[in-house]
Amino acid sequence: MKKHYHLYNETLPIEADINDLKDLLEKKKQLLENYEEISSDLDDDLYISRGNGFCTTKWAPDVIEDKIEELTRQIAEINEWINEQED
């Protein structure tokens, strides 16, 4: 059964069942991994390009840090929702 959920720092709620939540969790984890990789490369003069929506512009460190924090909170929320549904 699908329920409505509201993720931290997102304006629109999502409607999801446990499988949707697991898929969303994997996507958020991949995004977090990408941002953490970008964060580790910020000292380089390289531009970052990703096939999942990242472009060839240099990201400001504050933007990256904020996104890492947001994704970390969202992943924790999704994990909590999955645990609630599995109980």
Backbone hydrogen bonds, N-H to C=O, Kabsch-Sander energy under -0.5 kcal/mol:
donor,donor_aa,acceptor,acceptor_aa,energy
3,K,16,A,-2.6
5,Y,14,I,-3.0
7,L,5,Y,-0.5
10,E,7,L,-1.9
14,I,5,Y,-3.1
16,A,3,K,-2.6
16,A,14,I,-0.5
21,L,17,D,-2.4
22,K,18,I,-2.2
23,D,19,N,-2.2
24,L,20,D,-2.7
25,L,21,L,-2.6
26,E,22,K,-1.9
27,K,23,D,-2.0
28,K,24,L,-2.6
29,K,25,L,-2.4
30,Q,26,E,-2.1
31,L,27,K,-2.3
32,L,28,K,-2.6
33,E,29,K,-2.4
34,N,30,Q,-2.3
35,Y,31,L,-2.6
36,E,32,L,-2.6
37,E,33,E,-2.1
38,I,34,N,-2.5
39,S,35,Y,-2.7
40,S,36,E,-1.8
41,D,37,E,-1.0
41,D,38,I,-0.8
42,L,38,I,-0.5
42,L,39,S,-0.9
44,D,41,D,-1.4
50,R,54,F,-1.0
53,G,50,R,-0.6
64,I,60,A,-2.0
65,E,61,P,-2.7
66,D,62,D,-2.4
67,K,63,V,-2.2
68,I,64,I,-2.5
69,E,65,E,-2.2
70,E,66,D,-2.5
71,L,67,K,-2.8
72,T,68,I,-2.3
73,R,69,E,-2.2
74,Q,70,E,-2.5
75,I,71,L,-2.7
76,A,72,T,-1.9
77,E,73,R,-2.2
78,I,74,Q,-2.7
79,N,75,I,-2.5
80,E,76,A,-2.1
81,W,77,E,-2.4
82,I,78,I,-2.6
83,N,79,N,-2.5
84,E,80,E,-2.3
85,Q,81,W,-2.0
86,E,82,I,-1.9
87,D,83,N,-1.1
